[in-house]
């Protein structure tokens, strides 16, 4: 599960070239050196400026919205998602009727991965956006989305609540996955989920699963 945080620059992503990989949103701006297996977004404005349809022809693509957009081509898979105010993880139950949207899009994609049959989840690059992105390190990207657009900068208090909410999502995801017999790990050195997820270096993961 590949995020877009700046810590991604400390990860040798070429190790993942032959693995099943999920990534999201502005990931196409980061040079992976390979095409990810799955890619997902949940904002219409991202789709309309997105070159992924042509750049990653062999990648499975998900658009996560409550209703299917009329502009979506056949090459994209639409998945009904609940875009409620809470934006919190709701669980990995096999009977999950509607896909909830998490504070962290990679967690939303993890639910798709679970429904596809994956049972081990390894996260890299899941930093908070206040630290920038792997492809844009020019200061904090503390932008709030209002009505589908960009709005006021987040305050420190709002950032703290956002970060706490994201960690709670990851905690709940860990509990759900482990309860159902799966496994979840943080694989980013000094990752932001340290203390929330168990840590395993990426090279150890690939050695263990080889």
N, C-alpha and C positions, 0 to 999 in steps of 0.2 A: 504494500500500500504506500504509494509515493506521494508525499505532500509537496509543497512549494516553498518551504522555509529555507532560510539562508544556510542552515546546517547541511542541506543537500550537497553543498559544494565540498563538504568534507567526506562525502560518500563516493566510493568508486562504483558508479552505476553500471559500468560495463559488466560487472559480476552478475547482473540481473538479466542480461541480454537473452538468455535461454529459459528464463523463469516466467511464470504467469504474473504479470504486473498490472496494477490498477493505478491510474493517476487522474488528475482533474484540473478544471478551470484553466489557468494560464500556463499549464505545464508545457504547452507547445513552444513557449519562449525559452525553455531550458533545453540545452543540447544533451539528450540522453545517449545519443550514439546508437539508438535502436528504436524500433516502434514498440510502444507499450501494448500489452494485450487488450486492455480495457481503458476507456477514457469516459469521464462523465462530467456534466455541468448541470447547474440548476437555475441559471439566469439567462433570460432571452438575450440580453445585451451582449453577453459573452459569445453566444452563438453567432450573432450577426457580424462580429469582427474576427471570427474564428477560422483559420485556414486548415484546421485539422481534417476536414472532410477529404481534402485532396492530398494533404501532406502525409497522413497516416491511413492509407487506403485499406490496410490489413488489420486495423485496430477496431475492435467492437466499441461502438459509441452509444452512450446513454444520455438522454435528456430527461431530467427529473423535474416534472411539473405536475400540478394537480390535474390538469386537462391537457390533452394532446394538442400541440401547436399545429396550425394548419400549414405552416411553412416547412415542417420537418420532412426531409427526404427519406426514402426507403432505407438508405444506408445507416440511419440512426435508429436506435431502439428507444421508444418512449416508455417510461415507467411512471405510473401514478405515484405522486409523492405528496404528503401532507405538509403544506407550507404554513404551519401555524405560528403563533407568536412565541411559543415556548422554545421552538427550535432545538429540542432535546432528543437524545437517543431514547427510543421506546422499546428496544429489545430485539433479540434475534430469534424469536419464536418461529418455528416452521410454519405456524398458522398466521403469520404476520399478514393482515389483509391489505394495508396501505403502507407504503414505504415512508417512514418519518424522516425528516431532514435534520441532521445533527448540526451542532455548532461547527464541527469539522467535516468538510465534504468527504475526506477519505473514510470517515466512519459511516457516512451514508452509503458509499460504495462498498464498504465492508458488508453491509446488509445484503447488497446484491450478490457479493461474492459468496456469502453464506447460502443464499437461495440457489446459487449455481453449483453448490456442493463443496466449496472450499471450507476447510476446518482448521487451518493454521494461518495466522495473520501476523505479518511482520511489517512494522511501520518504519519508514525513514522520511526525514525532512518535514515532520509535522510541527514546525515552530509556529508561534503566533505571528500574525501579519504586522504587528507593531515593530517587528525587527526586520521588516523588509521581506523580499522574496529572493529565491536563488538567482533569479534573472534581473532583479532590480534592488540594489543595496543602497540606494541613495536616501537613507533616512527612513523613518517609520512610515508605513502605509496605513495610517489610522483613519480610514474612510468609512463612514457609516452609509449604508444603502437605504434610501428612502424612496418609496414609490418606483422602484426599479432603477433609480439613478444614484448618484453619489451625493452625499449631504455633508453635514457638519462633521468636524473632527471629533473623535471620541475623547472624552475626558479621562483622566487617570482612573477615576472611580469606575467609569464605564468599562475601561480596559480591564480592570481588575475583575469585575463581574463577568466579563466575556471569557477571560482566561480561566476563572474558577468554574464557569459553566462548562467549558470545553473539557477540563479535567474531570468533572463529574460525569460527562458523557463517556469519556474513556474508562472511568471506573465502572460505570454501568455496563459498558460493552464487555469489559474484562469479565465481570461477574456473569453476564449472560453466556458468553462464549465458553468459559470454563465450566459453568454449570451444565451446559449441553455437551461437554466432552471435547471441546476444542481448545486451542492454545493461541495466545496473543502476546507479542513481544515488541519492545522498543529496540530498534537496531541502529539508531543514530547516536554516535558518541556525544555525551553530554546533552542528550535530547531533552525537550521540554516535558516529556512524559516520564522522566526519571522519578521513581518513587510511586508512580501510578501503575506503570507496566513493568514487568520484569525485563531486564536488559539482556540482549544476546548480540554479540558482534555479528555483522553480516556474513563474514567469512565462516564463522562457526555454524551459522544457519545453513549455508550452502553445503558445508561439509557434512552436516548432520542429515540433510535431506537428499544427498547425492545417492 
